Amino acid sequence: MFRGRHVGYLEGLRYKGKEHMLAWALHRITGLGILIFVGAHVIAAFFLNALGDDVSTTITTIYESTPMQIFVYFCVLYHALNGLRLIVEDLWPPLLRYHRELLWFQWLIFLPVFGLPAFLMLTSILSGGA
């Protein structure tokens, strides 16, 4: 627990290398990605009502593009699976002993569930579809 150590702000943000630090950072980044995507929807709706169709269409074109859709899919899926893992660890504290294994299990679920649809979307782009 707390040992009376005084760690500076920049030292506290320094990457320490283990899987849990990567999971922590990705959880924050994906949450921010979801927030930006939802914000783009709200801004597009505002511009549609306030300024007309041109600005709204431009914003909608950006967030409906396939690379943005893949990014949003990554954000939502990773954030959801990581959140579920955290809930499981919070509700059953003895599982904290297996924190590393739970992280690997999360990735074992995430990679095929994200990878196959992302691959199909990318091949659709490369073959000249959508």
N, C-alpha and C positions, 0 to 999 in steps of 0.2 A: 504494500500500500504506500502511503505517503512517508517518505524517509527524510523530509526536510531539505531535499535538494532544490536548489534554485537554478532553473534552466531559463536561459534567455529566449525571447520570442523566435529569433531566427534559428537558434539551435534546436528549438522544439519542432520547427517545420522541416528540418533537414531530413532527407530520406534515410531511413535506417536499414533498408534492405530486405526485410522479411516479407512474406506473402500478405500478412495482415496490414502492412502499411500500404501496399498496392491496392488491396481491397478497400481500405479506408479512402484513399485518394480517388479511386474509380467510382465509389459510391457518391462522393461529393460532385465529381465531374458529371456523372450521368444525371444526378438530380438537377444540376444547373442546365444541362442539355434539355431536359424535360421542361424546365421552367421557361427557357428561351423559346422552345417550340410552341408552348401554350401561349406565351406572350405574343408570338408572331400571329397566332390565330386571332387574338383579341385586337391587336393593332390593325390587322387586315379588315376585321369587321368594323372597327371604328372608321377607318379610311373609306370603306365602302359606303357607310352612312353619311360621313361628313364631307368628303372631298370628291366622291365619285368612283367610278370603276377602275380607272387606270392604275392608281397607286395600289389599290387592293389586289388587282390582277397581278401586278409585279411581285408583291409579297407572296401571294398564293402560289405563283409559279416557282418561287424559290423553295418554299417548304413542301411543295408537291413533287419536287425533282427526286429522282431515284436515289442519288447519293444521300440526300437529306433524309429520305425515308429509311434508308439502311442505318444511318446514324441514329435516328429516333428509335428504330427497332432495337438497336444495340443498347441505347440508354434505358428504355423501358424494361427490356428483358433483364439486363444486368442488375438494374436498381431493384426490380421485383425479387429476383432470386437472392440477391445479397440481403435484402430486407427480410425475406423469409428465413434465411440462415441466422440472422441476428435475432429474430423472434424465437427461433428454436433454442438458440444458446441462452437467451434471457429466461425462457420458461423452464428449461431443464439445465440448471447450472452444472450438474455433473458432466454434461457434454462439453464444457469448456476445456476439459482435458484433451478432447479430440478436435480442438479448434482447427488445426492444420488439415486434418483429414476431412473435416466438413468443408473447408475452403476448396480442397481438391474435388470433393463430391459436387460442390456447386459448379465448378468449371466443367466437370464431366457431364453435367446436365446442360449447361449453357452452350458449350461449343457445338454440339450437333443441332440443338434447337435454333441457335442463331446462324450457324454456318450454312446449313442447307438452304433456307430461304434467301439468305444474302447471296449465296452462290447462284441461285436461280435468277434473282433480280439482276445480278451483274451479267450473267450470260444473256439475259434478255436485252440489256443495254448494248452489249458488244455485238449481238447478232442483228441489231438495227430495229428491234422492237421498241415498245413504249418509249 
